[in-house]
Amino acid sequence: MPVENLIGVAIIALGMVLTPGPNMVYLTSRAISQGRLAGMISLSGVALGFICYLVASGLGLSALFKAVPMAYDVVRIAGAFYLGYLAWNMIRGSSPFEARELPPHSPRKLFTMGLVTNLLNPKIALMYSALIPQFINPAAGSTLQQYMQLGLVQISIAVTVNGLIVLAAARVSRFLTARPKAMRAQRWVSGGVLGAFAIDILMRKPLD
């Protein structure tokens, strides 16, 4: 697989993980209110959710692209518009690092809630069904193998960044709360990266 495809998924994955969504809100809130260990246990559930999406979507999309080549272009256009939607919400939205009080949960419930939060996260569902496939070339070999490679790149980045966010959640929350301009800059940078990729994907040539 071309290195630029892996890099492209890595950049999108980074922009996505820095975009406020159910996973980030839950993990940061849990880490701030119950501590870093609780946040990391919740993150392990989120990681399992990524794996479930990767396997299920990889098998389904591989069969779909083989049977209906036009489906690739439908996914490409849908993915571009969804990235634009995320970019807009990123720029005008609020920060997930606002402190939230949550009742304490047991380790088992923390893991389960992390898993369920990720499985019900529409951002992750569309990441696997509409964004990662943009970097798959059906003419380059096994689409399933390509999908798994790209998915593992996304999972590695998402888990690593979310882990760092959990470890630093309380400190980052205090820092950004005291600096509204820094919080606004973070939203604009993340939104700009996602918007640029939305335009790039939309301008690509359809598959022959």
C-alpha positions in Angstrom: 0.0 0.0 0.0 1.4 3.5 -0.9 2.8 5.3 2.1 0.7 8.4 1.2 -2.5 6.4 1.8 -1.4 5.4 5.3 -0.3 9.0 6.0 -3.7 10.3 4.7 -5.6 8.0 7.1 -3.3 8.9 9.9 -3.9 12.7 9.4 -7.7 12.2 9.1 -7.6 9.9 12.2 -5.7 12.6 14.1 -8.2 15.3 13.1 -11.1 13.0 14.0 -9.8 12.1 17.4 -9.2 15.8 18.2 -12.8 16.6 17.1 -15.1 16.6 20.1 -17.5 13.6 20.0 -19.1 11.0 22.3 -15.8 9.2 22.9 -13.8 12.2 23.9 -16.6 13.7 26.0 -17.1 10.5 27.9 -13.4 9.8 28.4 -12.4 13.3 29.5 -15.4 13.6 31.8 -14.7 10.2 33.4 -11.0 11.0 33.8 -11.7 14.4 35.3 -14.4 13.2 37.7 -13.1 9.8 38.7 -9.4 9.8 37.9 -6.9 8.6 35.3 -7.3 4.9 36.0 -11.1 5.1 35.4 -10.4 6.9 32.1 -8.0 4.2 31.0 -10.4 1.4 31.8 -13.0 3.2 29.8 -10.6 3.6 26.9 -10.0 -0.1 26.8 -13.7 -0.5 26.1 -13.5 2.1 23.4 -10.5 0.2 21.8 -12.6 -3.0 21.7 -15.3 -1.0 19.9 -12.8 0.1 17.3 -11.8 -3.5 16.6 -15.5 -4.6 16.3 -16.1 -1.9 13.7 -12.9 -2.7 11.8 -13.7 -6.4 11.4 -17.4 -6.0 10.7 -17.0 -3.0 8.3 -13.9 -4.5 6.6 -15.7 -7.8 5.7 -18.9 -6.0 4.6 -17.2 -3.2 2.5 -14.9 -5.7 0.8 -17.9 -7.7 -0.4 -19.8 -4.5 -1.4 -17.1 -2.9 -3.5 -16.5 -6.2 -5.3 -20.2 -6.6 -6.1 -21.1 -3.0 -6.8 -18.1 -0.8 -7.9 -20.3 2.3 -8.0 -20.7 2.0 -4.2 -17.2 3.3 -3.8 -18.1 6.6 -5.4 -21.2 6.9 -3.2 -19.1 6.3 -0.1 -16.5 8.8 -1.4 -19.0 11.6 -1.8 -20.8 10.8 1.5 -17.4 10.8 3.3 -16.5 14.2 1.9 -19.7 15.8 3.0 -19.4 14.2 6.4 -15.9 15.6 6.9 -17.2 19.0 6.0 -20.0 18.7 8.5 -17.5 17.7 11.2 -15.2 20.6 10.3 -18.1 23.1 10.6 -19.2 21.7 14.0 -15.6 21.7 15.2 -15.2 25.4 14.5 -18.5 26.5 16.0 -18.8 23.9 18.8 -17.8 23.7 22.5 -14.9 22.0 24.1 -15.0 18.5 25.7 -12.6 19.7 28.4 -15.3 21.5 30.3 -15.5 19.9 33.8 -18.5 17.5 34.3 -19.5 15.7 37.5 -20.3 12.0 37.0 -21.2 9.4 39.6 -18.4 6.8 40.1 -18.6 3.5 38.2 -17.1 0.1 38.8 -14.3 -1.1 36.5 -16.7 -3.5 34.7 -19.2 -0.7 34.1 -16.4 1.7 33.0 -15.3 -0.9 30.4 -18.8 -1.6 29.2 -19.7 2.1 29.0 -16.6 2.8 26.9 -17.5 0.0 24.5 -21.1 1.0 24.2 -20.3 4.7 23.8 -18.0 3.8 20.9 -20.4 1.3 19.2 -23.2 3.9 19.3 -20.9 6.7 18.1 -22.0 7.9 14.6 -18.7 9.6 14.0 -16.9 6.2 14.3 -19.5 4.4 12.2 -19.0 6.8 9.4 -15.2 6.8 9.8 -15.1 3.1 8.9 -17.9 3.1 6.4 -17.2 6.4 4.5 -13.8 7.8 5.3 -11.2 5.0 5.4 -12.5 3.5 2.1 -11.4 6.7 0.4 -7.8 5.4 0.6 -8.6 1.9 -0.8 -7.8 1.2 -4.4 -9.8 -1.9 -5.6 -7.3 -2.3 -8.5 -4.4 -2.6 -6.1 -5.2 -6.0 -4.6 -7.3 -7.3 -1.7 -9.6 -4.5 -0.5 -10.0 -6.4 2.8 -6.2 -6.4 3.4 -5.9 -2.7 2.6 -8.9 -1.9 4.8 -7.4 -3.8 7.8 -4.0 -2.0 7.4 -5.7 1.4 7.2 -8.0 0.5 10.1 -5.1 -0.5 12.3 -3.4 2.9 11.6 -6.6 4.6 12.7 -7.0 2.5 15.9 -3.3 3.0 16.9 -3.7 6.8 16.6 -7.1 7.0 18.2 -6.1 4.9 21.2 -2.8 6.6 21.7 -4.2 10.2 21.5 -7.2 9.3 23.6 -4.8 7.8 26.2 -2.8 10.9 26.3 -6.0 13.0 26.6 -7.1 10.8 29.5 -3.8 11.2 31.3 -3.8 15.0 30.8 -7.5 15.7 31.0 -7.6 17.5 34.3 -4.6 19.7 33.5 -5.8 20.5 29.9 -9.2 21.4 31.3 -7.7 23.9 33.7 -5.4 25.3 31.0 -8.1 25.8 28.3 -10.7 27.1 30.7 -8.3 29.9 31.7 -7.4 30.6 28.1 -10.5 31.0 25.8 -8.3 32.0 22.9 -6.3 28.8 23.0 -9.5 26.7 23.1 -10.8 28.6 20.1 -7.5 28.1 18.2 -7.7 24.3 18.9 -11.2 24.2 17.4 -10.1 26.2 14.3 -7.0 24.1 13.6 -8.8 20.8 13.9 -11.7 22.1 11.8 -9.4 23.4 9.1 -7.6 20.1 8.7 -10.9 18.2 8.4 -12.3 20.8 5.9 -9.2 20.5 3.7 -9.6 16.7 3.5 -13.3 17.1 2.7 -12.4 19.2 -0.3 -9.6 16.9 -1.4 -11.8 13.8 -1.3 -14.7 15.6 -3.1 -12.3 16.6 -6.0 -11.0 13.1 -6.6 -11.8 11.4 -9.8 -14.4 8.6 -9.6 -13.2 5.1 -10.1 -13.5 3.7 -13.6 
